[in-house]
Amino acid sequence: MLRWRSLSHICLTHKERECMVNRVSALEGHYRIGSFNKQDDNSILISEIKNLKLNQLSVWFKTLENTNEKVEEFLGEKGCPKFGKSITVKDRSVFRIEPLKFWFIGGDMPHIPEDQGHILDLSHSRILLSISGKNSSNFLKRFLPIDLRENSFPINSVASTSFHHVGVTICRYDNYFGLLIPRAFALSLWQILIESAEQFGYEIS
């Protein structure tokens, strides 16, 4: 028989007379903040960007022009990324992961009429890691079968690829790589990343 007491470990927040479950990262309790085997400027810097807001917008070709307006509304600036590219303004980004599919990261979605597109909240289905350092591209190429050199994968590039047969998405920001990993595989891939980072030295923040 299920007893409510057995669920007492779940963290709840009371807000405006509502009870909401706090989001717990798939990596919660599985890493320590600090430097490990650090090797001067060669170290890899890794951090989890918590409380991810990620919404997927799928549209039709005939509504694509309206989508451009919604991207500009979300970012607060004019512009819409081409396929395989992203635009970042402050703490908000839009990835164009397919010709008719966009990921909105870091903010609340603008209103999208049902006849213009379909929104799917993916916030709980992914974790987002920031990976930086002088050797970050050399580090990541050990897992990802794509060319991450800057002349082949410049800033604002986005790609869907595989990491040990798991589908992941990577973006190159100004000074770091953003790696989006499915929640179900987050811990196993994290362990692989950390084991491989030991040869460079690494810092978790």
Secondary structure, DSSP 8 states (H G I E B T S, - for coil): ---GGGGTTS-EEEETTEEEE----TTTTS---EEES--GGG-EEEEEE-S--EEEEE--GGGHHHHHHHHHHHHTSS----TTBEEEETTEEEEEEETTEEEEESS------TTT-EEEE-TTTEEEEEEESTTHHHHHTTT-SS--STTTS-TTBEEEEEETTEEEEEEE-SSSEEEEEEGGGHHHHHHHHHHHHTTT-EEE-
